[in-house]
Amino acid sequence: MSERDGIEALAEAIGLYNDAWNAQDLDAIVAMHAPDMVFANHTAGESASGADVRDHIARIFESWPDMRFETRRLYVREGVVTQEWTATATHTSTLRRGEMEAPPTGRRVSWDGIDVIPFEDGLIKRKDVYSDSVSILRQVGLLD
């Protein structure tokens, strides 16, 4: 496979992956992960690996049942995808960040983030998430 073919395959794969996230389709998401995949949300201080990733993502969907992502910029290179996105969701469950806690407000919130996603043998090896948690905390009333 040429480098160009590899990049096109990654672009197609990340499109399917993003569609699965927006559909909150856990089976489709996990099917694209390597068995020892690591999911790390560095901003929230959360991490899961291997079989634990499925439950971790399920908890995200439970917290944000209508969450959707819109890709703003997509960078595809040999073996890695970096994407900038904006997420939107309704604050319908208690949000916890360390000792801070925000009961549901019903507010529609949005925040920006970046994912760095290396692939290995056609599967996602890691998902490193960096997001604007301060914006979320402001919108749910935890910060001024």
GIJOJO-V257465 format. One record per backbone hydrogen bond with DSSP energy under -1.0 kcal/mol. CO is the residue of the C=O (numbers start at 1). NH is the residue of the N-H. If there is no record, write none. Layout:
CO/NH
CO/NH
//
This chain:
2/6
3/7
4/8
5/9
6/10
7/11
8/12
9/13
10/14
11/15
12/16
13/17
14/18
15/19
16/20
17/21
18/22
19/23
20/25
21/24
24/26
25/29
26/30
27/31
29/32
30/33
32/124
34/37
37/50
38/127
39/48
40/129
41/45
41/46
46/41
48/39
49/52
50/53
52/56
53/57
54/58
55/59
56/60
57/61
58/62
59/63
60/64
64/67
68/88
70/86
73/84
75/82
77/80
79/119
80/77
81/117
82/75
83/115
84/72
84/73
85/113
86/70
87/111
88/68
89/109
90/92
91/106
95/102
97/100
100/97
102/95
107/91
109/89
111/87
112/132
113/85
114/130
115/83
116/128
117/81
118/125
118/126
120/123
123/120
124/34
125/38
127/40
128/116
129/42
130/114
131/133
132/136
133/137
134/138
135/139
136/140
137/142
137/143
138/141
//
